[in-house]
């Protein structure tokens, strides 16, 4: 079977007469059948590695959401964080074997899903 993972991303902007909207979708072939769904407390004092679990052979995509109402979480595939999630924000990107996170001001919970490829 092909295209077992569907990813749809959309964005719309409208302000002061300026507007744009874009939607993209892709289908991804998945060899494995595992995924993980976690809520993890991310500390402010030191970086954390997101727990992906032993069932995931090759991490494919991760969807992550900052559940905190006040604080920001930084996320990256190395200890140099490329993504900053403000309260309630989400990100979707290609995962790696190790995904790092660090809260910037106070401990934060993040919710995430990782799908095996």
N, CA, C and O atoms as CSV, one atom per row, in Angstrom:
chain,resi,resn,atom,element,x,y,z
A,1,UNK,N,N,0.847,-1.178,0.000
A,1,UNK,CA,C,0.000,0.000,0.000
A,1,UNK,C,C,0.892,1.241,0.000
A,1,UNK,O,O,1.990,1.208,0.554
A,2,UNK,N,N,0.444,2.310,-0.601
A,2,UNK,CA,C,1.238,3.540,-0.691
A,2,UNK,C,C,0.444,4.715,-0.150
A,2,UNK,O,O,-0.787,4.706,-0.139
A,3,UNK,N,N,1.165,5.711,0.291
A,3,UNK,CA,C,0.528,6.946,0.738
A,3,UNK,C,C,-0.270,6.787,2.017
A,3,UNK,O,O,-1.347,7.368,2.150
A,4,UNK,N,N,0.246,5.999,2.973
A,4,UNK,CA,C,-0.496,5.737,4.205
A,4,UNK,C,C,-0.550,6.942,5.146
A,4,UNK,O,O,-1.430,7.023,6.004
A,5,UNK,N,N,0.378,7.866,4.989
A,5,UNK,CA,C,0.402,9.067,5.823
A,5,UNK,C,C,0.009,10.263,4.972
A,5,UNK,O,O,0.646,10.547,3.958
A,6,UNK,N,N,-1.037,10.962,5.382
A,6,UNK,CA,C,-1.464,12.185,4.695
A,6,UNK,C,C,-1.135,13.375,5.571
A,6,UNK,O,O,-1.442,13.391,6.763
A,7,UNK,N,N,-0.509,14.366,4.971
A,7,UNK,CA,C,-0.169,15.593,5.687
A,7,UNK,C,C,-0.796,16.757,4.938
A,7,UNK,O,O,-0.575,16.933,3.740
A,8,UNK,N,N,-1.579,17.545,5.656
A,8,UNK,CA,C,-2.238,18.711,5.074
A,8,UNK,C,C,-1.865,19.918,5.926
A,8,UNK,O,O,-2.030,19.900,7.145
A,9,UNK,N,N,-1.366,20.960,5.281
A,9,UNK,CA,C,-0.984,22.187,5.974
A,9,UNK,C,C,-1.671,23.343,5.265
A,9,UNK,O,O,-1.652,23.428,4.037
A,10,UNK,N,N,-2.278,24.230,6.041
A,10,UNK,CA,C,-2.896,25.397,5.423
A,10,UNK,C,C,-2.641,26.628,6.276
A,10,UNK,O,O,-2.441,26.538,7.487
A,11,UNK,N,N,-2.653,27.787,5.611
A,11,UNK,CA,C,-2.438,29.049,6.286
A,11,UNK,C,C,-3.239,30.110,5.552
A,11,UNK,O,O,-3.277,30.129,4.322
A,12,UNK,N,N,-3.876,30.987,6.304
A,12,UNK,CA,C,-4.633,32.088,5.706
A,12,UNK,C,C,-4.314,33.371,6.464
A,12,UNK,O,O,-4.193,33.359,7.689
A,13,UNK,N,N,-4.178,34.476,5.738
A,13,UNK,CA,C,-3.867,35.767,6.331
A,13,UNK,C,C,-4.769,36.821,5.713
A,13,UNK,O,O,-4.985,36.834,4.502
A,14,UNK,N,N,-5.292,37.702,6.550
A,14,UNK,CA,C,-6.106,38.808,6.059
A,14,UNK,C,C,-6.025,39.957,7.051
A,14,UNK,O,O,-6.420,39.822,8.209
A,15,UNK,N,N,-5.503,41.103,6.581
A,15,UNK,CA,C,-5.412,42.287,7.435
A,15,UNK,C,C,-5.245,43.518,6.562
A,15,UNK,O,O,-4.411,43.548,5.656
A,16,UNK,N,N,-6.044,44.525,6.846
A,16,UNK,CA,C,-5.924,45.799,6.141
A,16,UNK,C,C,-6.065,45.690,4.635
A,16,UNK,O,O,-5.438,46.451,3.898
A,17,UNK,N,N,-6.865,44.769,4.175
A,17,UNK,CA,C,-7.065,44.601,2.738
A,17,UNK,C,C,-6.078,43.648,2.082
A,17,UNK,O,O,-6.310,43.199,0.960
A,18,UNK,N,N,-4.983,43.332,2.760
A,18,UNK,CA,C,-4.020,42.362,2.225
A,18,UNK,C,C,-4.445,40.976,2.669
A,18,UNK,O,O,-4.822,40.771,3.823
A,19,UNK,N,N,-4.382,40.037,1.757
A,19,UNK,CA,C,-4.758,38.681,2.127
A,19,UNK,C,C,-4.070,37.649,1.259
A,19,UNK,O,O,-3.712,37.906,0.110
A,20,UNK,N,N,-3.900,36.498,1.830
A,20,UNK,CA,C,-3.370,35.354,1.093
A,20,UNK,C,C,-3.833,34.088,1.788
A,20,UNK,O,O,-4.150,34.096,2.978
A,21,UNK,N,N,-3.868,33.024,1.049
A,21,UNK,CA,C,-4.224,31.716,1.602
A,21,UNK,C,C,-3.470,30.657,0.822
A,21,UNK,O,O,-3.306,30.762,-0.393
A,22,UNK,N,N,-3.021,29.651,1.522
A,22,UNK,CA,C,-2.290,28.578,0.869
A,22,UNK,C,C,-2.566,27.277,1.598
A,22,UNK,O,O,-2.625,27.245,2.827
A,23,UNK,N,N,-2.732,26.221,0.850
A,23,UNK,CA,C,-2.919,24.897,1.412
A,23,UNK,C,C,-2.090,23.918,0.595
A,23,UNK,O,O,-2.105,23.950,-0.635
A,24,UNK,N,N,-1.382,23.067,1.277
A,24,UNK,CA,C,-0.561,22.050,0.628
A,24,UNK,C,C,-0.866,20.705,1.256
A,24,UNK,O,O,-1.165,20.622,2.448
A,25,UNK,N,N,-0.790,19.654,0.458
A,25,UNK,CA,C,-0.966,18.310,1.002
A,25,UNK,C,C,-0.009,17.360,0.309
A,25,UNK,O,O,0.285,17.495,-0.879
A,26,UNK,N,N,0.468,16.399,1.079
A,26,UNK,CA,C,1.329,15.355,0.519
A,26,UNK,C,C,0.884,14.007,1.067
A,26,UNK,O,O,0.281,13.928,2.137
A,27,UNK,N,N,1.186,12.959,0.328
A,27,UNK,CA,C,1.007,11.588,0.787
A,27,UNK,C,C,2.377,10.962,0.903
A,27,UNK,O,O,3.201,11.089,-0.004
A,28,UNK,N,N,2.626,10.293,2.000
A,28,UNK,CA,C,3.937,9.716,2.264
A,28,UNK,C,C,3.789,8.204,2.404
A,28,UNK,O,O,2.926,7.723,3.138
A,29,UNK,N,N,4.630,7.466,1.700
A,29,UNK,CA,C,4.669,6.014,1.848
A,29,UNK,C,C,5.322,5.668,3.183
A,29,UNK,O,O,6.354,6.234,3.541
A,30,UNK,N,N,4.724,4.749,3.905
A,30,UNK,CA,C,5.206,4.367,5.224
A,30,UNK,C,C,5.486,2.870,5.230
A,30,UNK,O,O,4.588,2.071,4.963
A,31,UNK,N,N,6.721,2.486,5.531
A,31,UNK,CA,C,7.076,1.065,5.578
A,31,UNK,C,C,6.644,0.431,6.891
A,31,UNK,O,O,6.198,-0.716,6.909
A,32,UNK,N,N,6.772,1.166,7.988
A,32,UNK,CA,C,6.421,0.634,9.303
A,32,UNK,C,C,4.957,0.866,9.625
A,32,UNK,O,O,4.200,1.402,8.816
A,33,UNK,N,N,4.574,0.451,10.825
A,33,UNK,CA,C,3.185,0.639,11.244
A,33,UNK,C,C,3.091,1.209,12.658
A,33,UNK,O,O,2.036,1.136,13.288
A,34,UNK,N,N,4.184,1.774,13.155
A,34,UNK,CA,C,4.208,2.264,14.527
A,34,UNK,C,C,4.099,3.785,14.577
A,34,UNK,O,O,4.499,4.493,13.653
A,35,UNK,N,N,3.546,4.253,15.680
A,35,UNK,CA,C,3.544,5.681,15.981
A,35,UNK,C,C,3.532,5.834,17.485
A,35,UNK,O,O,3.232,4.887,18.213
A,36,UNK,N,N,3.857,7.015,17.946
A,36,UNK,CA,C,3.792,7.298,19.372
A,36,UNK,C,C,3.060,8.605,19.587
A,36,UNK,O,O,3.138,9.516,18.763
A,37,UNK,N,N,2.351,8.692,20.695
A,37,UNK,CA,C,1.653,9.911,21.104
A,37,UNK,C,C,1.977,10.109,22.574
A,37,UNK,O,O,1.698,9.239,23.399
A,38,UNK,N,N,2.564,11.248,22.904
A,38,UNK,CA,C,3.024,11.493,24.268
A,38,UNK,C,C,2.702,12.913,24.697
A,38,UNK,O,O,2.554,13.809,23.866
A,39,UNK,N,N,2.597,13.105,25.992
A,39,UNK,CA,C,2.673,14.422,26.615
A,39,UNK,C,C,3.880,14.347,27.533
A,39,UNK,O,O,3.985,13.451,28.370
A,40,UNK,N,N,4.791,15.300,27.366
A,40,UNK,CA,C,6.031,15.266,28.138
A,40,UNK,C,C,6.305,16.632,28.745
A,40,UNK,O,O,6.132,17.663,28.097
A,41,UNK,N,N,6.738,16.621,30.007
A,41,UNK,CA,C,7.130,17.850,30.677
A,41,UNK,C,C,8.544,18.204,30.248
A,41,UNK,O,O,9.467,17.402,30.392
A,42,UNK,N,N,8.705,19.406,29.724
A,42,UNK,CA,C,10.002,19.882,29.257
A,42,UNK,C,C,10.540,20.876,30.274
A,42,UNK,O,O,9.893,21.877,30.582
A,43,UNK,N,N,11.713,20.596,30.785
A,43,UNK,CA,C,12.295,21.433,31.823
A,43,UNK,C,C,12.958,22.686,31.286
A,43,UNK,O,O,13.369,22.755,30.128
A,44,UNK,N,N,13.048,23.674,32.162
A,44,UNK,CA,C,13.691,24.944,31.822
A,44,UNK,C,C,15.176,24.896,32.150
A,44,UNK,O,O,15.966,25.626,31.551
A,45,UNK,N,N,15.565,24.043,33.097
A,45,UNK,CA,C,16.939,24.029,33.572
A,45,UNK,C,C,17.907,23.391,32.571
A,45,UNK,O,O,19.061,23.810,32.478
A,46,UNK,N,N,17.451,22.385,31.827
A,46,UNK,CA,C,18.337,21.715,30.868
A,46,UNK,C,C,17.510,21.130,29.737
A,46,UNK,O,O,16.297,20.958,29.852
A,47,UNK,N,N,18.200,20.828,28.633
A,47,UNK,CA,C,17.473,20.287,27.488
A,47,UNK,C,C,16.970,18.879,27.784
A,47,UNK,O,O,17.543,18.145,28.590
A,48,UNK,N,N,15.894,18.530,27.115
A,48,UNK,CA,C,15.274,17.211,27.247
A,48,UNK,C,C,15.306,16.539,25.874
A,48,UNK,O,O,15.288,17.212,24.844
A,49,UNK,N,N,15.354,15.220,25.871
A,49,UNK,CA,C,15.181,14.448,24.650
A,49,UNK,C,C,13.750,13.934,24.667
A,49,UNK,O,O,13.322,13.332,25.651
A,50,UNK,N,N,13.005,14.163,23.589
A,50,UNK,CA,C,11.634,13.661,23.527
A,50,UNK,C,C,11.665,12.141,23.480
A,50,UNK,O,O,12.453,11.546,22.746
A,51,UNK,N,N,10.804,11.528,24.267
A,51,UNK,CA,C,10.729,10.074,24.344
A,51,UNK,C,C,9.906,9.580,23.151
A,51,UNK,O,O,8.701,9.821,23.075
A,52,UNK,N,N,10.566,8.893,22.231
A,52,UNK,CA,C,9.881,8.414,21.030
A,52,UNK,C,C,9.411,6.978,21.214
A,52,UNK,O,O,8.371,6.606,20.671
A,53,UNK,N,N,10.132,6.178,21.949
A,53,UNK,CA,C,9.718,4.798,22.215
A,53,UNK,C,C,10.404,3.799,21.306
A,53,UNK,O,O,10.795,4.121,20.185
A,54,UNK,N,N,10.544,2.590,21.803
A,54,UNK,CA,C,11.260,1.549,21.092
A,54,UNK,C,C,10.528,0.981,19.888
A,54,UNK,O,O,11.148,0.338,19.040
A,55,UNK,N,N,9.213,1.205,19.793
A,55,UNK,CA,C,8.451,0.653,18.674
A,55,UNK,C,C,8.729,1.388,17.369
A,55,UNK,O,O,8.473,0.850,16.292
A,56,UNK,N,N,9.248,2.605,17.451
A,56,UNK,CA,C,9.530,3.401,16.254
A,56,UNK,C,C,10.903,3.008,15.717
A,56,UNK,O,O,11.919,3.241,16.372
A,57,UNK,N,N,10.932,2.417,14.536
A,57,UNK,CA,C,12.202,2.056,13.915
A,57,UNK,C,C,12.875,3.261,13.296
A,57,UNK,O,O,13.968,3.649,13.710
A,58,UNK,N,N,12.233,3.852,12.311
A,58,UNK,CA,C,12.736,5.046,11.632
A,58,UNK,C,C,11.728,6.169,11.821
A,58,UNK,O,O,10.660,6.148,11.210
A,59,UNK,N,N,12.056,7.159,12.667
A,59,UNK,CA,C,11.117,8.265,12.854
A,59,UNK,C,C,10.851,8.972,11.527
A,59,UNK,O,O,11.772,9.239,10.754
A,60,UNK,N,N,9.579,9.270,11.280
A,60,UNK,CA,C,9.217,9.924,10.031
A,60,UNK,C,C,8.884,11.387,10.223
A,60,UNK,O,O,9.707,12.256,9.938
A,61,UNK,N,N,7.695,11.664,10.698
A,61,UNK,CA,C,7.259,13.046,10.914
A,61,UNK,C,C,6.831,13.215,12.360
A,61,UNK,O,O,6.353,12.280,13.003
A,62,UNK,N,N,7.014,14.439,12.857
A,62,UNK,CA,C,6.558,14.779,14.188
A,62,UNK,C,C,5.643,15.992,14.110
A,62,UNK,O,O,5.944,16.972,13.428
A,63,UNK,N,N,4.530,15.911,14.816
A,63,UNK,CA,C,3.633,17.040,15.034
A,63,UNK,C,C,3.717,17.329,16.520
A,63,UNK,O,O,3.440,16.452,17.337
A,64,UNK,N,N,4.099,18.561,16.886
A,64,UNK,CA,C,4.311,18.907,18.284
A,64,UNK,C,C,3.565,20.185,18.628
A,64,UNK,O,O,3.519,21.123,17.833
A,65,UNK,N,N,2.981,20.213,19.826
A,65,UNK,CA,C,2.227,21.379,20.289
A,65,UNK,C,C,2.687,21.766,21.690
A,65,UNK,O,O,2.838,20.911,22.562
A,66,UNK,N,N,2.907,23.050,21.894
A,66,UNK,CA,C,3.220,23.585,23.215
A,66,UNK,C,C,1.905,23.745,23.973
A,66,UNK,O,O,1.063,24.550,23.576
A,67,UNK,N,N,1.718,23.001,25.043
A,67,UNK,CA,C,0.476,23.043,25.807
A,67,UNK,C,C,0.464,24.135,26.879
A,67,UNK,O,O,-0.563,24.369,27.516
A,68,UNK,N,N,1.593,24.794,27.076
A,68,UNK,CA,C,1.676,25.800,28.131
A,68,UNK,C,C,0.936,27.077,27.734
A,68,UNK,O,O,0.921,27.458,26.564
A,69,UNK,N,N,0.328,27.727,28.715
A,69,UNK,CA,C,-0.440,28.949,28.464
A,69,UNK,C,C,0.417,30.212,28.506
A,69,UNK,O,O,-0.027,31.269,28.056
A,70,UNK,N,N,1.639,30.123,29.038
A,70,UNK,CA,C,2.437,31.328,29.245
A,70,UNK,C,C,3.858,31.287,28.707
A,70,UNK,O,O,4.437,32.343,28.451
A,71,UNK,N,N,4.437,30.110,28.527
A,71,UNK,CA,C,5.870,30.002,28.262
A,71,UNK,C,C,6.180,29.376,26.909
A,71,UNK,O,O,5.352,28.683,26.317
A,72,UNK,N,N,7.385,29.637,26.442
A,72,UNK,CA,C,7.860,29.191,25.133
A,72,UNK,C,C,8.737,27.952,25.279
A,72,UNK,O,O,9.459,27.800,26.265
A,73,UNK,N,N,8.662,27.066,24.279
A,73,UNK,CA,C,9.504,25.875,24.211
A,73,UNK,C,C,10.307,25.937,22.916
A,73,UNK,O,O,9.764,26.255,21.858
A,74,UNK,N,N,11.592,25.634,23.003
A,74,UNK,CA,C,12.448,25.555,21.820
A,74,UNK,C,C,12.650,24.088,21.468
A,74,UNK,O,O,12.830,23.250,22.352
A,75,UNK,N,N,12.621,23.779,20.166
A,75,UNK,CA,C,12.720,22.398,19.695
A,75,UNK,C,C,13.746,22.348,18.570
A,75,UNK,O,O,13.846,23.279,17.771
A,76,UNK,N,N,14.509,21.260,18.509
A,76,UNK,CA,C,15.476,21.103,17.434
A,76,UNK,C,C,15.926,19.665,17.280
A,76,UNK,O,O,15.671,18.821,18.140
A,77,UNK,N,N,16.595,19.400,16.176
A,77,UNK,CA,C,17.133,18.067,15.906
A,77,UNK,C,C,18.559,17.944,16.429
A,77,UNK,O,O,19.116,16.847,16.479
A,78,UNK,N,N,19.138,19.061,16.813
A,78,UNK,CA,C,20.412,19.095,17.526
A,78,UNK,C,C,20.186,20.007,18.718
A,78,UNK,O,O,19.093,20.546,18.892
A,79,UNK,N,N,21.202,20.183,19.530
A,79,UNK,CA,C,21.058,21.062,20.692
A,79,UNK,C,C,21.004,22.532,20.280
A,79,UNK,O,O,20.892,23.402,21.144
A,80,UNK,N,N,21.080,22.829,18.986
A,80,UNK,CA,C,20.866,24.187,18.489
A,80,UNK,C,C,19.439,24.231,17.965
A,80,UNK,O,O,19.124,23.630,16.938
A,81,UNK,N,N,18.587,24.942,18.674
A,81,UNK,CA,C,17.154,24.889,18.439
A,81,UNK,C,C,16.747,25.772,17.267
A,81,UNK,O,O,17.048,26.965,17.242
A,82,UNK,N,N,16.063,25.179,16.302
A,82,UNK,CA,C,15.625,25.897,15.112
A,82,UNK,C,C,14.176,26.344,15.212
A,82,UNK,O,O,13.743,27.204,14.445
A,83,UNK,N,N,13.418,25.774,16.146
A,83,UNK,CA,C,11.983,26.040,16.232
A,83,UNK,C,C,11.665,26.579,17.620
A,83,UNK,O,O,12.107,26.031,18.630
A,84,UNK,N,N,10.899,27.649,17.654
A,84,UNK,CA,C,10.453,28.236,18.913
A,84,UNK,C,C,8.930,28.227,18.918
A,84,UNK,O,O,8.297,28.849,18.064
A,85,UNK,N,N,8.342,27.517,19.884
A,85,UNK,CA,C,6.892,27.397,19.975
A,85,UNK,C,C,6.385,28.243,21.134
A,85,UNK,O,O,6.629,27.929,22.300
A,86,UNK,N,N,5.686,29.305,20.806
A,86,UNK,CA,C,5.043,30.124,21.831
A,86,UNK,C,C,3.833,29.362,22.370
A,86,UNK,O,O,3.464,28.335,21.800
A,87,UNK,N,N,3.210,29.827,23.440
A,87,UNK,CA,C,2.075,29.105,24.022
A,87,UNK,C,C,1.007,28.739,22.981
A,87,UNK,O,O,0.531,29.597,22.237
A,88,UNK,N,N,0.644,27.463,22.943
A,88,UNK,CA,C,-0.400,26.987,22.044
A,88,UNK,C,C,0.029,26.738,20.613
A,88,UNK,O,O,-0.759,26.218,19.823
A,89,UNK,N,N,1.261,27.094,20.251
A,89,UNK,CA,C,1.695,26.927,18.860
A,89,UNK,C,C,2.052,25.478,18.544
A,89,UNK,O,O,2.350,24.681,19.433
A,90,UNK,N,N,2.014,25.159,17.239
A,90,UNK,CA,C,2.331,23.819,16.750
A,90,UNK,C,C,3.393,23.888,15.670
A,90,UNK,O,O,3.600,24.929,15.046
A,91,UNK,N,N,4.065,22.759,15.457
A,91,UNK,CA,C,5.022,22.627,14.360
A,91,UNK,C,C,4.932,21.204,13.826
A,91,UNK,O,O,4.654,20.261,14.566
A,92,UNK,N,N,5.170,21.073,12.548
A,92,UNK,CA,C,5.194,19.778,11.873
A,92,UNK,C,C,6.466,19.723,11.055
A,92,UNK,O,O,6.712,20.607,10.234
A,93,UNK,N,N,7.284,18.691,11.267
A,93,UNK,CA,C,8.522,18.583,10.511
A,93,UNK,C,C,8.999,17.148,10.474
A,93,UNK,O,O,8.492,16.289,11.196
A,94,UNK,N,N,9.984,16.899,9.620
A,94,UNK,CA,C,10.588,15.583,9.495
A,94,UNK,C,C,11.395,15.316,10.753
A,94,UNK,O,O,12.236,16.127,11.139
A,95,UNK,N,N,11.146,14.194,11.386
A,95,UNK,CA,C,11.792,13.855,12.649
A,95,UNK,C,C,13.179,13.266,12.415
A,95,UNK,O,O,13.584,13.018,11.279
A,96,UNK,N,N,13.887,13.051,13.498
A,96,UNK,CA,C,15.192,12.399,13.494
A,96,UNK,C,C,15.209,11.414,14.665
A,96,UNK,O,O,14.254,11.344,15.438
A,97,UNK,N,N,16.288,10.663,14.788
A,97,UNK,CA,C,16.376,9.699,15.890
A,97,UNK,C,C,16.294,10.382,17.246
A,97,UNK,O,O,15.759,9.812,18.197
A,98,UNK,N,N,16.822,11.602,17.341
A,98,UNK,CA,C,16.800,12.344,18.602
A,98,UNK,C,C,16.217,13.717,18.354
A,98,UNK,O,O,16.648,14.431,17.449
A,99,UNK,N,N,15.231,14.087,19.161
A,99,UNK,CA,C,14.594,15.404,19.069
A,99,UNK,C,C,14.745,16.062,20.432
A,99,UNK,O,O,14.349,15.498,21.452
A,100,UNK,N,N,15.321,17.259,20.440
A,100,UNK,CA,C,15.593,17.970,21.685
A,100,UNK,C,C,14.561,19.063,21.919
A,100,UNK,O,O,14.012,19.635,20.976
A,101,UNK,N,N,14.308,19.342,23.195
A,101,UNK,CA,C,13.415,20.440,23.556
A,101,UNK,C,C,13.905,21.065,24.850
A,101,UNK,O,O,14.515,20.404,25.691
A,102,UNK,N,N,13.623,22.359,24.992
A,102,UNK,CA,C,13.983,23.076,26.212
A,102,UNK,C,C,13.005,24.217,26.407
A,102,UNK,O,O,12.755,25.000,25.491
A,103,UNK,N,N,12.455,24.303,27.605
A,103,UNK,CA,C,11.580,25.428,27.936
A,103,UNK,C,C,12.463,26.651,28.176
A,103,UNK,O,O,13.552,26.534,28.738
A,104,UNK,N,N,11.997,27.814,27.754
A,104,UNK,CA,C,12.851,28.998,27.845
A,104,UNK,C,C,12.701,29.762,29.152
A,104,UNK,O,O,13.641,30.443,29.561
A,105,UNK,N,N,11.555,29.677,29.822
A,105,UNK,CA,C,11.345,30.443,31.052
A,105,UNK,C,C,10.949,29.555,32.226
A,105,UNK,O,O,11.490,29.705,33.321
A,106,UNK,N,N,10.031,28.651,32.019
A,106,UNK,CA,C,9.556,27.736,33.059
A,106,UNK,C,C,9.183,26.412,32.406
A,106,UNK,O,O,8.969,26.351,31.196
A,107,UNK,N,N,9.106,25.353,33.204
A,107,UNK,CA,C,8.752,24.037,32.680
A,107,UNK,C,C,7.435,24.098,31.900
A,107,UNK,O,O,6.506,24.803,32.295
A,108,UNK,N,N,7.362,23.350,30.787
A,108,UNK,CA,C,6.178,23.334,29.920
A,108,UNK,C,C,5.856,21.900,29.511
A,108,UNK,O,O,6.762,21.083,29.347
A,109,UNK,N,N,4.590,21.597,29.347
A,109,UNK,CA,C,4.177,20.339,28.742
A,109,UNK,C,C,4.070,20.525,27.237
A,109,UNK,O,O,3.567,21.541,26.755
A,110,UNK,N,N,4.550,19.526,26.503
A,110,UNK,CA,C,4.329,19.482,25.057
A,110,UNK,C,C,3.624,18.173,24.742
A,110,UNK,O,O,3.847,17.155,25.397
A,111,UNK,N,N,2.777,18.217,23.733
A,111,UNK,CA,C,2.109,17.018,23.231
A,111,UNK,C,C,2.650,16.772,21.839
A,111,UNK,O,O,2.802,17.704,21.048
A,112,UNK,N,N,2.943,15.508,21.537
A,112,UNK,CA,C,3.504,15.228,20.219
A,112,UNK,C,C,3.132,13.834,19.737
A,112,UNK,O,O,2.840,12.925,20.514
A,113,UNK,N,N,3.157,13.714,18.416
A,113,UNK,CA,C,2.914,12.466,17.706
A,113,UNK,C,C,4.092,12.254,16.768
A,113,UNK,O,O,4.481,13.172,16.047
A,114,UNK,N,N,4.659,11.064,16.769
A,114,UNK,CA,C,5.719,10.697,15.837
A,114,UNK,C,C,5.247,9.476,15.073
A,114,UNK,O,O,4.832,8.486,15.675
A,115,UNK,N,N,5.307,9.540,13.744
A,115,UNK,CA,C,4.913,8.423,12.892
A,115,UNK,C,C,6.159,7.820,12.260
A,115,UNK,O,O,7.013,8.531,11.729
A,116,UNK,N,N,6.245,6.513,12.327
A,116,UNK,CA,C,7.375,5.772,11.747
A,116,UNK,C,C,7.268,5.783,10.216
A,116,UNK,O,O,6.173,5.744,9.656
A,117,UNK,N,N,8.417,5.836,9.564
A,117,UNK,CA,C,8.422,5.704,8.089
A,117,UNK,C,C,8.796,4.300,7.686
A,117,UNK,O,O,8.854,3.994,6.495
